[in-house]
Amino acid sequence: MAMNGGIQSDTMRSLHRLNAKYEEQNAEVKRTMRLQMQGVQPDAAQFMNLLERHSVTQQAMEAQIKLHVRPHQTALNESR
């Protein structure tokens, strides 16, 4: 079993990976919106799929952050 530092490191690596994915998806959303402003109609199903993936990635990041913060909160509560 990994020590607390190892868990935090794994969590941070996962967060970094998810953040890169989120930024990639964000760029795709912006690119699609720019094209739409230029009169190009995106495929609605593909765009909805992109927005859903973007939302799921954000939720996964939030879950990873909670996993990272929880040990710190527990330590603070126990030290009181």
PDB file with SEQRES, HELIX, SHEET and CRYST1 records, atoms N, CA, C and O in Angstrom:
SEQRES   1 A   80  MET ALA MET ASN GLY GLY ILE GLN SER ASP THR MET ARG          
SEQRES   2 A   80  SER LEU HIS ARG LEU ASN ALA LYS TYR GLU GLU GLN ASN          
SEQRES   3 A   80  ALA GLU VAL LYS ARG THR MET ARG LEU GLN MET GLN GLY          
SEQRES   4 A   80  VAL GLN PRO ASP ALA ALA GLN PHE MET ASN LEU LEU GLU          
SEQRES   5 A   80  ARG HIS SER VAL THR GLN GLN ALA MET GLU ALA GLN ILE          
SEQRES   6 A   80  LYS LEU HIS VAL ARG PRO HIS GLN THR ALA LEU ASN GLU          
SEQRES   7 A   80  SER ARG                                                      
HELIX    1 AA1 ASN A    4  MET A   37  1                                  34    
HELIX    2 AA2 ALA A   44  SER A   79  1                                  36    
CRYST1    1.000    1.000    1.000  90.00  90.00  90.00 P 1           1          
ATOM      1  N   MET A   1       0.843  -1.184   0.000  1.00  0.00           N  
ATOM      2  CA  MET A   1       0.000   0.000   0.000  1.00  0.00           C  
ATOM      3  C   MET A   1       0.887   1.246   0.000  1.00  0.00           C  
ATOM      4  O   MET A   1       1.905   1.293   0.690  1.00  0.00           O  
ATOM      5  N   ALA A   2       0.494   2.243  -0.774  1.00  0.00           N  
ATOM      6  CA  ALA A   2       1.290   3.457  -0.891  1.00  0.00           C  
ATOM      7  C   ALA A   2       1.129   4.314   0.355  1.00  0.00           C  
ATOM      8  O   ALA A   2       0.073   4.330   0.987  1.00  0.00           O  
ATOM      9  N   MET A   3       2.182   5.016   0.688  1.00  0.00           N  
ATOM     10  CA  MET A   3       2.120   5.943   1.812  1.00  0.00           C  
ATOM     11  C   MET A   3       1.321   7.163   1.377  1.00  0.00           C  
ATOM     12  O   MET A   3       1.050   7.344   0.190  1.00  0.00           O  
ATOM     13  N   ASN A   4       0.951   7.988   2.326  1.00  0.00           N  
ATOM     14  CA  ASN A   4       0.145   9.166   2.042  1.00  0.00           C  
ATOM     15  C   ASN A   4       0.770  10.041   0.956  1.00  0.00           C  
ATOM     16  O   ASN A   4       0.061  10.554   0.090  1.00  0.00           O  
ATOM     17  N   GLY A   5       2.076  10.212   0.998  1.00  0.00           N  
ATOM     18  CA  GLY A   5       2.751  11.011  -0.033  1.00  0.00           C  
ATOM     19  C   GLY A   5       2.584  10.411  -1.415  1.00  0.00           C  
ATOM     20  O   GLY A   5       2.436  11.136  -2.399  1.00  0.00           O  
ATOM     21  N   GLY A   6       2.608   9.082  -1.493  1.00  0.00           N  
ATOM     22  CA  GLY A   6       2.406   8.398  -2.766  1.00  0.00           C  
ATOM     23  C   GLY A   6       0.999   8.586  -3.291  1.00  0.00           C  
ATOM     24  O   GLY A   6       0.790   8.767  -4.490  1.00  0.00           O  
ATOM     25  N   ILE A   7       0.029   8.541  -2.377  1.00  0.00           N  
ATOM     26  CA  ILE A   7      -1.363   8.737  -2.774  1.00  0.00           C  
ATOM     27  C   ILE A   7      -1.547  10.147  -3.300  1.00  0.00           C  
ATOM     28  O   ILE A   7      -2.182  10.349  -4.335  1.00  0.00           O  
ATOM     29  N   GLN A   8      -1.000  11.117  -2.600  1.00  0.00           N  
ATOM     30  CA  GLN A   8      -1.125  12.501  -3.044  1.00  0.00           C  
ATOM     31  C   GLN A   8      -0.454  12.688  -4.392  1.00  0.00           C  
ATOM     32  O   GLN A   8      -0.970  13.398  -5.256  1.00  0.00           O  
ATOM     33  N   SER A   9       0.693  12.054  -4.572  1.00  0.00           N  
ATOM     34  CA  SER A   9       1.399  12.171  -5.838  1.00  0.00           C  
ATOM     35  C   SER A   9       0.573  11.566  -6.969  1.00  0.00           C  
ATOM     36  O   SER A   9       0.491  12.135  -8.057  1.00  0.00           O  
ATOM     37  N   ASP A  10      -0.045  10.400  -6.706  1.00  0.00           N  
ATOM     38  CA  ASP A  10      -0.917   9.776  -7.705  1.00  0.00           C  
ATOM     39  C   ASP A  10      -2.098  10.672  -8.021  1.00  0.00           C  
ATOM     40  O   ASP A  10      -2.487  10.819  -9.179  1.00  0.00           O  
ATOM     41  N   THR A  11      -2.663  11.267  -6.990  1.00  0.00           N  
ATOM     42  CA  THR A  11      -3.797  12.169  -7.169  1.00  0.00           C  
ATOM     43  C   THR A  11      -3.393  13.370  -8.006  1.00  0.00           C  
ATOM     44  O   THR A  11      -4.133  13.786  -8.897  1.00  0.00           O  
ATOM     45  N   MET A  12      -2.224  13.927  -7.724  1.00  0.00           N  
ATOM     46  CA  MET A  12      -1.766  15.092  -8.475  1.00  0.00           C  
ATOM     47  C   MET A  12      -1.470  14.739  -9.933  1.00  0.00           C  
ATOM     48  O   MET A  12      -1.758  15.526 -10.835  1.00  0.00           O  
ATOM     49  N   ARG A  13      -0.893  13.554 -10.164  1.00  0.00           N  
ATOM     50  CA  ARG A  13      -0.651  13.122 -11.546  1.00  0.00           C  
ATOM     51  C   ARG A  13      -1.977  12.968 -12.292  1.00  0.00           C  
ATOM     52  O   ARG A  13      -2.106  13.381 -13.445  1.00  0.00           O  
ATOM     53  N   SER A  14      -2.941  12.375 -11.627  1.00  0.00           N  
ATOM     54  CA  SER A  14      -4.258  12.198 -12.227  1.00  0.00           C  
ATOM     55  C   SER A  14      -4.898  13.550 -12.513  1.00  0.00           C  
ATOM     56  O   SER A  14      -5.488  13.754 -13.574  1.00  0.00           O  
ATOM     57  N   LEU A  15      -4.782  14.462 -11.571  1.00  0.00           N  
ATOM     58  CA  LEU A  15      -5.322  15.813 -11.769  1.00  0.00           C  
ATOM     59  C   LEU A  15      -4.649  16.508 -12.947  1.00  0.00           C  
ATOM     60  O   LEU A  15      -5.310  17.167 -13.749  1.00  0.00           O  
ATOM     61  N   HIS A  16      -3.348  16.359 -13.045  1.00  0.00           N  
ATOM     62  CA  HIS A  16      -2.606  16.974 -14.148  1.00  0.00           C  
ATOM     63  C   HIS A  16      -3.089  16.413 -15.488  1.00  0.00           C  
ATOM     64  O   HIS A  16      -3.306  17.159 -16.443  1.00  0.00           O  
ATOM     65  N   ARG A  17      -3.255  15.091 -15.543  1.00  0.00           N  
ATOM     66  CA  ARG A  17      -3.714  14.441 -16.775  1.00  0.00           C  
ATOM     67  C   ARG A  17      -5.134  14.905 -17.140  1.00  0.00           C  
ATOM     68  O   ARG A  17      -5.420  15.211 -18.297  1.00  0.00           O  
ATOM     69  N   LEU A  18      -6.013  14.949 -16.131  1.00  0.00           N  
ATOM     70  CA  LEU A  18      -7.382  15.393 -16.372  1.00  0.00           C  
ATOM     71  C   LEU A  18      -7.424  16.860 -16.793  1.00  0.00           C  
ATOM     72  O   LEU A  18      -8.226  17.238 -17.647  1.00  0.00           O  
ATOM     73  N   ASN A  19      -6.570  17.682 -16.201  1.00  0.00           N  
ATOM     74  CA  ASN A  19      -6.530  19.092 -16.565  1.00  0.00           C  
ATOM     75  C   ASN A  19      -6.101  19.265 -18.018  1.00  0.00           C  
ATOM     76  O   ASN A  19      -6.660  20.093 -18.737  1.00  0.00           O  
ATOM     77  N   ALA A  20      -5.115  18.488 -18.451  1.00  0.00           N  
ATOM     78  CA  ALA A  20      -4.669  18.565 -19.846  1.00  0.00           C  
ATOM     79  C   ALA A  20      -5.807  18.172 -20.785  1.00  0.00           C  
ATOM     80  O   ALA A  20      -6.015  18.805 -21.820  1.00  0.00           O  
ATOM     81  N   LYS A  21      -6.535  17.128 -20.416  1.00  0.00           N  
ATOM     82  CA  LYS A  21      -7.675  16.675 -21.218  1.00  0.00           C  
ATOM     83  C   LYS A  21      -8.758  17.753 -21.249  1.00  0.00           C  
ATOM     84  O   LYS A  21      -9.338  18.028 -22.299  1.00  0.00           O  
ATOM     85  N   TYR A  22      -9.025  18.359 -20.095  1.00  0.00           N  
ATOM     86  CA  TYR A  22     -10.034  19.412 -19.993  1.00  0.00           C  
ATOM     87  C   TYR A  22      -9.658  20.608 -20.871  1.00  0.00           C  
ATOM     88  O   TYR A  22     -10.507  21.157 -21.573  1.00  0.00           O  
ATOM     89  N   GLU A  23      -8.407  21.000 -20.830  1.00  0.00           N  
ATOM     90  CA  GLU A  23      -7.949  22.128 -21.643  1.00  0.00           C  
ATOM     91  C   GLU A  23      -8.060  21.815 -23.139  1.00  0.00           C  
ATOM     92  O   GLU A  23      -8.415  22.686 -23.933  1.00  0.00           O  
ATOM     93  N   GLU A  24      -7.757  20.583 -23.514  1.00  0.00           N  
ATOM     94  CA  GLU A  24      -7.905  20.147 -24.903  1.00  0.00           C  
ATOM     95  C   GLU A  24      -9.364  20.259 -25.344  1.00  0.00           C  
ATOM     96  O   GLU A  24      -9.666  20.786 -26.414  1.00  0.00           O  
ATOM     97  N   GLN A  25     -10.250  19.758 -24.509  1.00  0.00           N  
ATOM     98  CA  GLN A  25     -11.677  19.819 -24.822  1.00  0.00           C  
ATOM     99  C   GLN A  25     -12.162  21.263 -24.859  1.00  0.00           C  
ATOM    100  O   GLN A  25     -12.990  21.618 -25.698  1.00  0.00           O  
ATOM    101  N   ASN A  26     -11.661  22.082 -23.971  1.00  0.00           N  
ATOM    102  CA  ASN A  26     -12.030  23.498 -23.946  1.00  0.00           C  
ATOM    103  C   ASN A  26     -11.619  24.181 -25.245  1.00  0.00           C  
ATOM    104  O   ASN A  26     -12.363  24.998 -25.787  1.00  0.00           O  
ATOM    105  N   ALA A  27     -10.437  23.844 -25.737  1.00  0.00           N  
ATOM    106  CA  ALA A  27      -9.974  24.405 -27.012  1.00  0.00           C  
ATOM    107  C   ALA A  27     -10.879  23.952 -28.154  1.00  0.00           C  
ATOM    108  O   ALA A  27     -11.175  24.732 -29.059  1.00  0.00           O  
ATOM    109  N   GLU A  28     -11.321  22.686 -28.114  1.00  0.00           N  
ATOM    110  CA  GLU A  28     -12.247  22.183 -29.145  1.00  0.00           C  
ATOM    111  C   GLU A  28     -13.567  22.940 -29.106  1.00  0.00           C  
ATOM    112  O   GLU A  28     -14.109  23.292 -30.154  1.00  0.00           O  
ATOM    113  N   VAL A  29     -14.088  23.194 -27.910  1.00  0.00           N  
ATOM    114  CA  VAL A  29     -15.339  23.938 -27.771  1.00  0.00           C  
ATOM    115  C   VAL A  29     -15.165  25.338 -28.356  1.00  0.00           C  
ATOM    116  O   VAL A  29     -16.010  25.801 -29.122  1.00  0.00           O  
ATOM    117  N   LYS A  30     -14.084  26.003 -27.999  1.00  0.00           N  
ATOM    118  CA  LYS A  30     -13.833  27.356 -28.517  1.00  0.00           C  
ATOM    119  C   LYS A  30     -13.683  27.360 -30.023  1.00  0.00           C  
ATOM    120  O   LYS A  30     -14.200  28.247 -30.702  1.00  0.00           O  
ATOM    121  N   ARG A  31     -12.966  26.358 -30.555  1.00  0.00           N  
ATOM    122  CA  ARG A  31     -12.775  26.260 -32.003  1.00  0.00           C  
ATOM    123  C   ARG A  31     -14.126  26.074 -32.708  1.00  0.00           C  
ATOM    124  O   ARG A  31     -14.393  26.708 -33.728  1.00  0.00           O  
ATOM    125  N   THR A  32     -14.963  25.211 -32.161  1.00  0.00           N  
ATOM    126  CA  THR A  32     -16.284  24.967 -32.739  1.00  0.00           C  
ATOM    127  C   THR A  32     -17.133  26.233 -32.706  1.00  0.00           C  
ATOM    128  O   THR A  32     -17.826  26.546 -33.673  1.00  0.00           O  
ATOM    129  N   MET A  33     -17.078  26.951 -31.604  1.00  0.00           N  
ATOM    130  CA  MET A  33     -17.863  28.179 -31.481  1.00  0.00           C  
ATOM    131  C   MET A  33     -17.362  29.262 -32.450  1.00  0.00           C  
ATOM    132  O   MET A  33     -18.153  30.012 -33.021  1.00  0.00           O  
ATOM    133  N   ARG A  34     -16.032  29.329 -32.623  1.00  0.00           N  
ATOM    134  CA  ARG A  34     -15.478  30.284 -33.592  1.00  0.00           C  
ATOM    135  C   ARG A  34     -15.975  29.966 -34.994  1.00  0.00           C  
ATOM    136  O   ARG A  34     -16.375  30.864 -35.736  1.00  0.00           O  
ATOM    137  N   LEU A  35     -15.949  28.684 -35.358  1.00  0.00           N  
ATOM    138  CA  LEU A  35     -16.423  28.275 -36.684  1.00  0.00           C  
ATOM    139  C   LEU A  35     -17.903  28.592 -36.844  1.00  0.00           C  
ATOM    140  O   LEU A  35     -18.341  29.011 -37.916  1.00  0.00           O  
ATOM    141  N   GLN A  36     -18.664  28.395 -35.792  1.00  0.00           N  
ATOM    142  CA  GLN A  36     -20.090  28.687 -35.858  1.00  0.00           C  
ATOM    143  C   GLN A  36     -20.329  30.176 -36.070  1.00  0.00           C  
ATOM    144  O   GLN A  36     -21.248  30.559 -36.794  1.00  0.00           O  
ATOM    145  N   MET A  37     -19.506  31.020 -35.443  1.00  0.00           N  
ATOM    146  CA  MET A  37     -19.629  32.465 -35.643  1.00  0.00           C  
ATOM    147  C   MET A  37     -19.300  32.854 -37.079  1.00  0.00           C  
ATOM    148  O   MET A  37     -19.764  33.881 -37.575  1.00  0.00           O  
ATOM    149  N   GLN A  38     -18.493  32.023 -37.744  1.00  0.00           N  
ATOM    150  CA  GLN A  38     -18.131  32.275 -39.140  1.00  0.00           C  
ATOM    151  C   GLN A  38     -19.156  31.681 -40.107  1.00  0.00           C  
ATOM    152  O   GLN A  38     -18.981  31.756 -41.323  1.00  0.00           O  
ATOM    153  N   GLY A  39     -20.225  31.090 -39.565  1.00  0.00           N  
ATOM    154  CA  GLY A  39     -21.290  30.561 -40.400  1.00  0.00           C  
ATOM    155  C   GLY A  39     -21.231  29.063 -40.652  1.00  0.00           C  
ATOM    156  O   GLY A  39     -22.108  28.510 -41.315  1.00  0.00           O  
ATOM    157  N   VAL A  40     -20.200  28.397 -40.126  1.00  0.00           N  
ATOM    158  CA  VAL A  40     -20.086  26.950 -40.295  1.00  0.00           C  
ATOM    159  C   VAL A  40     -20.960  26.281 -39.230  1.00  0.00           C  
ATOM    160  O   VAL A  40     -20.813  26.560 -38.041  1.00  0.00           O  
ATOM    161  N   GLN A  41     -21.852  25.415 -39.650  1.00  0.00           N  
ATOM    162  CA  GLN A  41     -22.729  24.724 -38.704  1.00  0.00           C  
ATOM    163  C   GLN A  41     -22.085  23.409 -38.269  1.00  0.00           C  
ATOM    164  O   GLN A  41     -21.887  22.514 -39.090  1.00  0.00           O  
ATOM    165  N   PRO A  42     -21.762  23.289 -36.994  1.00  0.00           N  
ATOM    166  CA  PRO A  42     -21.150  22.051 -36.502  1.00  0.00           C  
ATOM    167  C   PRO A  42     -22.185  20.925 -36.456  1.00  0.00           C  
ATOM    168  O   PRO A  42     -23.391  21.173 -36.429  1.00  0.00           O  
ATOM    169  N   ASP A  43     -21.698  19.705 -36.448  1.00  0.00           N  
ATOM    170  CA  ASP A  43     -22.569  18.551 -36.271  1.00  0.00           C  
ATOM    171  C   ASP A  43     -23.088  18.612 -34.837  1.00  0.00           C  
ATOM    172  O   ASP A  43     -22.307  18.560 -33.887  1.00  0.00           O  
ATOM    173  N   ALA A  44     -24.397  18.722 -34.685  1.00  0.00           N  
ATOM    174  CA  ALA A  44     -25.001  18.908 -33.366  1.00  0.00           C  
ATOM    175  C   ALA A  44     -24.693  17.728 -32.430  1.00  0.00           C  
ATOM    176  O   ALA A  44     -24.401  17.932 -31.251  1.00  0.00           O  
ATOM    177  N   ALA A  45     -24.758  16.510 -32.951  1.00  0.00           N  
ATOM    178  CA  ALA A  45     -24.507  15.337 -32.115  1.00  0.00           C  
ATOM    179  C   ALA A  45     -23.057  15.311 -31.628  1.00  0.00           C  
ATOM    180  O   ALA A  45     -22.789  14.993 -30.469  1.00  0.00           O  
ATOM    181  N   GLN A  46     -22.129  15.649 -32.522  1.00  0.00           N  
ATOM    182  CA  GLN A  46     -20.712  15.674 -32.128  1.00  0.00           C  
ATOM    183  C   GLN A  46     -20.458  16.758 -31.090  1.00  0.00           C  
ATOM    184  O   GLN A  46     -19.706  16.553 -30.138  1.00  0.00           O  
ATOM    185  N   PHE A  47     -21.092  17.918 -31.280  1.00  0.00           N  
ATOM    186  CA  PHE A  47     -20.895  19.018 -30.342  1.00  0.00           C  
ATOM    187  C   PHE A  47     -21.467  18.660 -28.971  1.00  0.00           C  
ATOM    188  O   PHE A  47     -20.842  18.943 -27.949  1.00  0.00           O  
ATOM    189  N   MET A  48     -22.645  18.043 -28.943  1.00  0.00           N  
ATOM    190  CA  MET A  48     -23.232  17.625 -27.668  1.00  0.00           C  
ATOM    191  C   MET A  48     -22.349  16.584 -26.985  1.00  0.00           C  
ATOM    192  O   MET A  48     -22.184  16.613 -25.765  1.00  0.00           O  
ATOM    193  N   ASN A  49     -21.781  15.663 -27.768  1.00  0.00           N  
ATOM    194  CA  ASN A  49     -20.880  14.657 -27.221  1.00  0.00           C  
ATOM    195  C   ASN A  49     -19.655  15.327 -26.603  1.00  0.00           C  
ATOM    196  O   ASN A  49     -19.208  14.940 -25.523  1.00  0.00           O  
ATOM    197  N   LEU A  50     -19.115  16.329 -27.290  1.00  0.00           N  
ATOM    198  CA  LEU A  50     -17.971  17.077 -26.777  1.00  0.00           C  
ATOM    199  C   LEU A  50     -18.318  17.759 -25.461  1.00  0.00           C  
ATOM    200  O   LEU A  50     -17.539  17.707 -24.510  1.00  0.00           O  
ATOM    201  N   LEU A  51     -19.483  18.398 -25.400  1.00  0.00           N  
ATOM    202  CA  LEU A  51     -19.894  19.080 -24.170  1.00  0.00           C  
ATOM    203  C   LEU A  51     -20.095  18.090 -23.027  1.00  0.00           C  
ATOM    204  O   LEU A  51     -19.762  18.390 -21.880  1.00  0.00           O  
ATOM    205  N   GLU A  52     -20.636  16.916 -23.331  1.00  0.00           N  
ATOM    206  CA  GLU A  52     -20.817  15.892 -22.300  1.00  0.00           C  
ATOM    207  C   GLU A  52     -19.465  15.402 -21.777  1.00  0.00           C  
ATOM    208  O   GLU A  52     -19.277  15.263 -20.569  1.00  0.00           O  
ATOM    209  N   ARG A  53     -18.519  15.140 -22.698  1.00  0.00           N  
ATOM    210  CA  ARG A  53     -17.183  14.695 -22.281  1.00  0.00           C  
ATOM    211  C   ARG A  53     -16.510  15.769 -21.448  1.00  0.00           C  
ATOM    212  O   ARG A  53     -15.837  15.464 -20.463  1.00  0.00           O  
ATOM    213  N   HIS A  54     -16.686  17.025 -21.836  1.00  0.00           N  
ATOM    214  CA  HIS A  54     -16.111  18.163 -21.118  1.00  0.00           C  
ATOM    215  C   HIS A  54     -16.653  18.198 -19.691  1.00  0.00           C  
ATOM    216  O   HIS A  54     -15.899  18.396 -18.739  1.00  0.00           O  
ATOM    217  N   SER A  55     -17.955  18.006 -19.550  1.00  0.00           N  
ATOM    218  CA  SER A  55     -18.592  18.004 -18.238  1.00  0.00           C  
ATOM    219  C   SER A  55     -18.106  16.837 -17.378  1.00  0.00           C  
ATOM    220  O   SER A  55     -17.832  17.013 -16.191  1.00  0.00           O  
ATOM    221  N   VAL A  56     -17.999  15.657 -17.968  1.00  0.00           N  
ATOM    222  CA  VAL A  56     -17.536  14.482 -17.226  1.00  0.00           C  
ATOM    223  C   VAL A  56     -16.094  14.678 -16.759  1.00  0.00           C  
ATOM    224  O   VAL A  56     -15.746  14.306 -15.639  1.00  0.00           O  
ATOM    225  N   THR A  57     -15.265  15.258 -17.610  1.00  0.00           N  
ATOM    226  CA  THR A  57     -13.871  15.517 -17.238  1.00  0.00           C  
ATOM    227  C   THR A  57     -13.809  16.491 -16.068  1.00  0.00           C  
ATOM    228  O   THR A  57     -13.011  16.315 -15.147  1.00  0.00           O  
ATOM    229  N   GLN A  58     -14.653  17.516 -16.110  1.00  0.00           N  
ATOM    230  CA  GLN A  58     -14.689  18.484 -15.010  1.00  0.00           C  
ATOM    231  C   GLN A  58     -15.124  17.804 -13.714  1.00  0.00           C  
ATOM    232  O   GLN A  58     -14.549  18.063 -12.657  1.00  0.00           O  
ATOM    233  N   GLN A  59     -16.124  16.946 -13.784  1.00  0.00           N  
ATOM    234  CA  GLN A  59     -16.590  16.231 -12.595  1.00  0.00           C  
ATOM    235  C   GLN A  59     -15.499  15.316 -12.045  1.00  0.00           C  
ATOM    236  O   GLN A  59     -15.340  15.198 -10.830  1.00  0.00           O  
ATOM    237  N   ALA A  60     -14.753  14.673 -12.931  1.00  0.00           N  
ATOM    238  CA  ALA A  60     -13.653  13.802 -12.494  1.00  0.00           C  
ATOM    239  C   ALA A  60     -12.571  14.627 -11.796  1.00  0.00           C  
ATOM    240  O   ALA A  60     -11.997  14.185 -10.801  1.00  0.00           O  
ATOM    241  N   MET A  61     -12.294  15.824 -12.317  1.00  0.00           N  
ATOM    242  CA  MET A  61     -11.304  16.695 -11.673  1.00  0.00           C  
ATOM    243  C   MET A  61     -11.776  17.096 -10.278  1.00  0.00           C  
ATOM    244  O   MET A  61     -10.993  17.095  -9.329  1.00  0.00           O  
ATOM    245  N   GLU A  62     -13.050  17.437 -10.159  1.00  0.00           N  
ATOM    246  CA  GLU A  62     -13.590  17.827  -8.853  1.00  0.00           C  
ATOM    247  C   GLU A  62     -13.478  16.674  -7.853  1.00  0.00           C  
ATOM    248  O   GLU A  62     -13.154  16.888  -6.684  1.00  0.00           O  
ATOM    249  N   ALA A  63     -13.747  15.458  -8.318  1.00  0.00           N  
ATOM    250  CA  ALA A  63     -13.634  14.288  -7.444  1.00  0.00           C  
ATOM    251  C   ALA A  63     -12.183  14.076  -7.006  1.00  0.00           C  
ATOM    252  O   ALA A  63     -11.932  13.757  -5.844  1.00  0.00           O  
ATOM    253  N   GLN A  64     -11.233  14.248  -7.917  1.00  0.00           N  
ATOM    254  CA  GLN A  64      -9.823  14.090  -7.576  1.00  0.00           C  
ATOM    255  C   GLN A  64      -9.380  15.151  -6.573  1.00  0.00           C  
ATOM    256  O   GLN A  64      -8.598  14.865  -5.667  1.00  0.00           O  
ATOM    257  N   ILE A  65      -9.875  16.363  -6.732  1.00  0.00           N  
ATOM    258  CA  ILE A  65      -9.527  17.436  -5.789  1.00  0.00           C  
ATOM    259  C   ILE A  65     -10.042  17.087  -4.403  1.00  0.00           C  
ATOM    260  O   ILE A  65      -9.341  17.279  -3.409  1.00  0.00           O  
ATOM    261  N   LYS A  66     -11.276  16.572  -4.332  1.00  0.00           N  
ATOM    262  CA  LYS A  66     -11.837  16.180  -3.028  1.00  0.00           C  
ATOM    263  C   LYS A  66     -10.995  15.079  -2.395  1.00  0.00           C  
ATOM    264  O   LYS A  66     -10.774  15.087  -1.184  1.00  0.00           O  
ATOM    265  N   LEU A  67     -10.522  14.127  -3.209  1.00  0.00           N  
ATOM    266  CA  LEU A  67      -9.670  13.065  -2.679  1.00  0.00           C  
ATOM    267  C   LEU A  67      -8.355  13.626  -2.145  1.00  0.00           C  
ATOM    268  O   LEU A  67      -7.821  13.132  -1.152  1.00  0.00           O  
ATOM    269  N   HIS A  68      -7.845  14.644  -2.798  1.00  0.00           N  
ATOM    270  CA  HIS A  68      -6.585  15.264  -2.381  1.00  0.00           C  
ATOM    271  C   HIS A  68      -6.767  16.073  -1.096  1.00  0.00           C  
ATOM    272  O   HIS A  68      -5.890  16.077  -0.232  1.00  0.00           O  
ATOM    273  N   VAL A  69      -7.900  16.751  -0.972  1.00  0.00           N  
ATOM    274  CA  VAL A  69      -8.141  17.638   0.165  1.00  0.00           C  
ATOM    275  C   VAL A  69      -8.559  16.863   1.412  1.00  0.00           C  
ATOM    276  O   VAL A  69      -8.230  17.267   2.528  1.00  0.00           O  
ATOM    277  N   ARG A  70      -9.266  15.773   1.240  1.00  0.00           N  
ATOM    278  CA  ARG A  70      -9.818  15.036   2.384  1.00  0.00           C  
ATOM    279  C   ARG A  70      -8.777  14.675   3.448  1.00  0.00           C  
ATOM    280  O   ARG A  70      -9.037  14.907   4.628  1.00  0.00           O  
ATOM    281  N   PRO A  71      -7.603  14.116   3.090  1.00  0.00           N  
ATOM    282  CA  PRO A  71      -6.626  13.791   4.145  1.00  0.00           C  
ATOM    283  C   PRO A  71      -6.180  15.025   4.933  1.00  0.00           C  
ATOM    284  O   PRO A  71      -5.921  14.935   6.133  1.00  0.00           O  
ATOM    285  N   HIS A  72      -6.092  16.171   4.262  1.00  0.00           N  
ATOM    286  CA  HIS A  72      -5.687  17.403   4.944  1.00  0.00           C  
ATOM    287  C   HIS A  72      -6.767  17.844   5.929  1.00  0.00           C  
ATOM    288  O   HIS A  72      -6.466  18.265   7.046  1.00  0.00           O  
ATOM    289  N   GLN A  73      -8.038  17.743   5.503  1.00  0.00           N  
ATOM    290  CA  GLN A  73      -9.126  18.121   6.395  1.00  0.00           C  
ATOM    291  C   GLN A  73      -9.171  17.191   7.601  1.00  0.00           C  
ATOM    292  O   GLN A  73      -9.369  17.638   8.730  1.00  0.00           O  
ATOM    293  N   THR A  74      -8.986  15.898   7.358  1.00  0.00           N  
ATOM    294  CA  THR A  74      -8.999  14.917   8.450  1.00  0.00           C  
ATOM    295  C   THR A  74      -7.895  15.238   9.452  1.00  0.00           C  
ATOM    296  O   THR A  74      -8.130  15.220  10.660  1.00  0.00           O  
ATOM    297  N   ALA A  75      -6.704  15.528   8.963  1.00  0.00           N  
ATOM    298  CA  ALA A  75      -5.571  15.850   9.847  1.00  0.00           C  
ATOM    299  C   ALA A  75      -5.865  17.111  10.663  1.00  0.00           C  
ATOM    300  O   ALA A  75      -5.541  17.174  11.849  1.00  0.00           O  
ATOM    301  N   LEU A  76      -6.469  18.101  10.036  1.00  0.00           N  
ATOM    302  CA  LEU A  76      -6.799  19.325  10.764  1.00  0.00           C  
ATOM    303  C   LEU A  76      -7.838  19.054  11.833  1.00  0.00           C  
ATOM    304  O   LEU A  76      -7.728  19.547  12.956  1.00  0.00           O  
ATOM    305  N   ASN A  77      -8.841  18.273  11.487  1.00  0.00           N  
ATOM    306  CA  ASN A  77      -9.907  17.973  12.458  1.00  0.00           C  
ATOM    307  C   ASN A  77      -9.365  17.154  13.633  1.00  0.00           C  
ATOM    308  O   ASN A  77      -9.771  17.375  14.774  1.00  0.00           O  
ATOM    309  N   GLU A  78      -8.460  16.218  13.371  1.00  0.00           N  
ATOM    310  CA  GLU A  78      -7.906  15.388  14.430  1.00  0.00           C  
ATOM    311  C   GLU A  78      -6.950  16.156  15.337  1.00  0.00           C  
ATOM    312  O   GLU A  78      -6.760  15.780  16.493  1.00  0.00           O  
ATOM    313  N   SER A  79      -6.353  17.217  14.830  1.00  0.00           N  
ATOM    314  CA  SER A  79      -5.389  17.965  15.632  1.00  0.00           C  
ATOM    315  C   SER A  79      -6.075  18.954  16.577  1.00  0.00           C  
ATOM    316  O   SER A  79      -5.422  19.554  17.431  1.00  0.00           O  
ATOM    317  N   ARG A  80      -7.360  19.119  16.428  1.00  0.00           N  
ATOM    318  CA  ARG A  80      -8.085  20.072  17.308  1.00  0.00           C  
ATOM    319  C   ARG A  80      -8.350  19.508  18.658  1.00  0.00           C  
ATOM    320  O   ARG A  80      -8.944  20.180  19.502  1.00  0.00           O  
TER     321      ARG A  80                                                      
END                                                                             
